[in-house]
Amino acid sequence: MLEVKDISVRFGGVRALTDVSFTVKEGSVSALIGPNGAGKTTMFNVVTGFVAPVAGTVRFMDKNITKAKPHCVFNSGISRTFQNLNIIPELSLRENMYLGIIGRDKPSVLKSAFRLNKSYWKKISEEIDTFLEFAGVQDFQHYRPSSVPYGVLKNFEMARAVISKPRLLLLDEPAAGLNMAEKERLAGIVRKVSADGITVLMVEHDMQFISSLAEYVVCLNFGEKIACGTYDEIRNNEAVLKAYLGDEDA
């Protein structure tokens, strides 16, 4: 589904990524791990068009999307969340949810706005209800983000990414800042997303969270891929233990 081949990124004289290659199989839940500064989020930014590589290619569904603009990547079927919540503070959660719909159905939204197509907006409203309930955030839908618990906002952001009906969902540190109960709820949502046929690739530091979800793990260190395989293979890899997992006592 997703093929990253020999990707290199430079920021001035700094090598952020060097010849990184990996694949993500359709229908899988995979994880990209590594210590801070390893290049994980940079890789997400390459895949989603926010950073242009100096070398290498990114292919999605057999189509070359290397250096494609973010909106083109989105339209190809890739959606993502960010490390920092990307939610408009002046809008309620429900109003924010419409942004995912607008990105997905732009022509229909514009057409319906001018023709006052009530049936279309009724359908959209019902769809939003479904996704808010899917993420367990329906009780907070009319609140602005500042009045909503952080764990609820993390679940909401995933729901908004999923409402665009992507084929591939990229999650950037979804469990960061969550307590154990919130992580368990989030893991349940990820499983629901996967069961609905959406492929998932996440960047995450919480190894317990990863071990409960990821079928395949890629480890980066200093911008280079140092290992890949199942979680058990990764956690017993000497290079990974030295670079990342040793401090986790894993």
N, C-alpha and C positions, 0 to 999 in steps of 0.2 A: 504493500500500500504506500508506505513512505520509504524512500531510499535516499539517504544522505551519503554522499560519496566525496571523500577527500576535501572536506570543507576546511578552509583556512580564513581567518579573520585577523586583520591588523588594525589597531587603534594607534596611529602614529608609529612609534617604534616598538610598541608593545604587541606581542603575539597573544591574541586572545584564544584562538583556536588554530590547531595545526594538523592538517590532514586527517580530520575526523570522519569516520565512516560507520554507519550502522543502518539497519532496516527495522521497520515496525510492521508486523504482520497484521492484516485486516482482522478485526474482531478481538485483538489482544488487549491486555492492559500491561503496559511497559513503563519502566522508570529510568530516568537519567539522574545519576547520583554523582557525588563528589564534594570535596570541601569547598568552602567559600572561595570564590575567585577561580573555580575550575573551568568555567566557561559554559555552564549549563543554561543560564538565562540567555546568554549570547547566542547559543545554538537555537533556542526557541525564537529569538528575534530574527535569526537568519531564515528559519523555516517560514515564519509569518511575514517576512518582507520588511521588517523594521531595520535590519542591518544587512548590507550587501557584502558577501564574501569576496575576498581577493582571488580565490581559487576554489574549485570544486562545484558540484551540482546538487540540487535538491529536486527529486522527482516525486510527484504525488499522483497516484492512480495512472501511472505511465505517462504523465505529462510533466515537462520540465517547468518548474515554477521558480527556478533560481533567479533572484533579483526581481521577482514580480512584486508589484505594489501590494501593500497590506489588504486593500479592498478586493484586489483580484484573488489573493490567496483565500480570503474569507469566502468569496463567491465560488471558489473551487471546492469548498466543503471542509475548510479547516477553521475551527473556532478555538479561542483560548481565554484563560484567565491570567491575571497578573499578580506579581508578588504584593504590590500595593493595590488595595481595592480600587477599582476603576468605576466608581458609582457616583453619579451626579448628586451632590448633597442637597440641592434645592428641590429635588423631585422625590416623591414617595417611591417605595420599592416597586409598586405596581406601575407607576409612570416610567420608572427606569426600565422595566421589563419590555415596554414598547420599543425601546431602542434595538433590542435583538430582533424584533419583528420587522422594524423598518429596514434594518440591514439585509434581512432575508428577502423581504417582499417589496423592495423599493418601488418597482413599477406599479404594482397593485395598490400600494399605499398611496402613491401620488394620484393614481386614477380614482381611487375611492374617496380621497379627500376632496376632489373637485366635484365628483358626482354624488357625494353624500350617500355612498353605498352602505346602507344600514346592515344588510345581511353580511357583508364582509367584516364590518367592525364587530358585529355580534359573534361571528365565528372566532375572531381574534381574541375577544374578551373571554370567551369560553376556553380558548387554548391557553391563555395566560392563567386562568383559574387552575387548569390542569397542572401546569408546570410549577406554580406556586405551591400547590398541594404536594406535588412530586418531591419538592425539596423541603417540605415541612415548614414553610415560612408564611403560609397564608394568613396567620393571625397578625402578622406585622406588615401586611401589604400596603396599608394606608399611612404608614409611618415614614418619616424621613430617616435617612441612614444614621444621623446623629442620635436618634432615639432607639436604635435597634442594637441588640447585643452583637458583639463581633462574630461569634460563632454562627449566628443566624445570617449575617451579611456574607460570610464565606459560602454558606449553602446557597444563598440567593444568587451570588455571582456565578456559581456553577449552573444554576437553573437558567439564568439569562443566557449563558453561553450555549446551553443545550437547546434552548427554544429556537435557535437559528437552524436547528436540524443538521448539524455537521456530520461528516463521515469520520472525521478525526478531531478529537478534543484534546487540547494541550492544557495541562493544569500546572501552573507555576507555584510551587510550595503551597498546596492546598491546605495542609494540616498545620502550617506555621501559626503559632499563637493560640492554638486550641487546647482545651483540656481533654482528658481521656474520654469522657462521655461524648464531647463534641466530635472528637476524632472518630469514634465508633459510628456516630450518626452519619458523618461525612463518608466514611468507608461504605456504609450501606447505600448511600446515594451513588457513589462510583460504581458499585455492583449493579445497581438498577440501570445506570447509563450503559454499562457494558452489556447487560442482558437485552437492552433495546437495540443492540447492534452497532453501537458507536464505539469506535476504537479509541483507546485512551493512552496518552503518553504524558507522564508527569515528572516534574522536577520536585524532589523531596529529600529532606534530611532525616526525617523520622524513619528509622529502619524497621521498627515494629509495624508502622503503618504500611510501608512498602512490602514487607514480608507477607502481609495478609491479603495483598491485592495483586502485586506484579508477577507476571509469568516470565518476564524477561527484563534484565537489568543491564544498563550500560554505565560504566564508571569512567568519569573524566578526572584528570588531575593536571593542573597547569596547562589547560587547553588541549591536552592530548588524551585519546582513549587508551586506558591502561588495562581494561578488562571488559568482558561481556559474557552473559550467560544467565542461568537461573539464579534466584536469590541465594540458594545454598552454595552454588558454585562461586558466586561473587564473594559471599561472606567468608569463604575459606581461601580466597585468593591472596597470596602473600603481598602482592603489590597493592591491592585494595586495602588490606589490613594495615599496611604501613602508611598509606596515603590518607585513609579516611575512617575505616571502621575500628581501628585500634582504640581510639578514644571512646568508642561506643561500647567497648567490651563485648563485641558481637562475635 
